[in-house]
């Protein structure tokens, strides 16, 4: 009996020890995972804030600073007219984004010159380290709580509010870049709901893991009889944690997307700036000035096109539904593109539309942009002339629009990726054209697909609901 008793006590000791070790391991693991999720959440929203701030910088500089200086000679946000103009620009820019509050600091007086929260206007000393870093041209973010956590942010965080404050320098844009920093933007995003989800997720992991560990403890007390069940539960737990880590990695892709767009914008900006400097230094050479001016115009247009495509893809596309006519929208596109069509010797065949009316309940501007992207792709695929055929067929509930070109076509591998955001086979382009088309058409409860053959041409089909 003594050896059995010794073995039993040893098994109990091993069970208790294992139970304690497993609790500690689970605690550490759940904390590491939650901190990783918190970091990904902060990085994602900080990238969003930087993108919004870049757009806000552009809008405020071009549509507030420059017009106000031209009209009044000085900026004074205490004047109702200027304050209302700033309100309009800021609220329009951050509309539909997760931005709770926007502050703009006057770097000369070190105070808040403008805020969407009127009570903060005129206050000083609110920026802290983030404000000072912005004065040096650096952006920074920090997570703040309305109430301090009982145990910090290590495990039990009971703070009722979590705000992400992002400080970004407000810079003058070309050709006034030499002015430098004009002020500091502070964007506040409310992450309370997202952070509560992470905290709940943390407790869920710990609670589930603790329950599993308790079952393992009982299994160890019963010696080997529950061994198989224990292994199975641990395998399930591991799979759950792997799935959560994979989800966190997918969230990080959002940051990579923003970085890719930023990289695409920097190149034309560099060209614009260097070309402008050369142009300024060659005031005596008219022919050189004309050439450099053409370069500036071309690169500025490319930059504007990329930014427009990105914003069209990112912003919510809610159709403003009204009665409109497909033949009129297509005619507007062809009229706008006629000089390019004639230049490239491209013939349009749209006899199917003559004298007929195709009424749909849709947003004419969104449909115009969708058709424009399709026609531009067709034109760019025909370098040595060709033809574009446009047909509209009436079906029981839909109109089917077919746009066929005689261009170079698309190979089978690329056809599978053609609607993916940022996928392009062109040297210059954002790769968002067909993604925007798909988003617009699907927003109208329609469908779009492509059939193509290399060296033969491409057919784009769109189905739109008829007006009932």
ABEGO torsion letter per residue (X at the ends): XAAAAAAAAAAAAAAAAAAAAAAAAAAAAAAAAAAAAAAAAAAAAAAAAAAAAAAAAAAAAAAAAAAAAAAAGBBBAABAAAAAAAAAAAAAAABGBBBABBBBBBAAAGBBABBABAAABGBBGAAEAAAAAAAAGBBBBBBBBABBBAAEAAABBABABBBBBBBBBBBBBOAAAAAEBABBBBBBBBAAAAAAAAAAAAAAAAAAAAAAAAAAAAAAAAEAAAAAAAAAAAAAAAAAAAAAAAAAAAAAAAAAAAAAAAAAAAAAAAAAAAAAAAAAABAABAAAAAAAAAAAAAAAAAAAAAAAAAAAAABBBBBBBBBBBAAAAAAAAAAAAAAAAAAAGBBBBAAAABGBBBBBBBBAAAAAAAAAAAAAAAAAABAAEEBBBBBBBBBAABBBBBBBBABAEBBAAAAAAAABBGBBABABEAGAAAAAAAAAAAAAGBBBBBBBBBGAEBBBBBBBBBBX
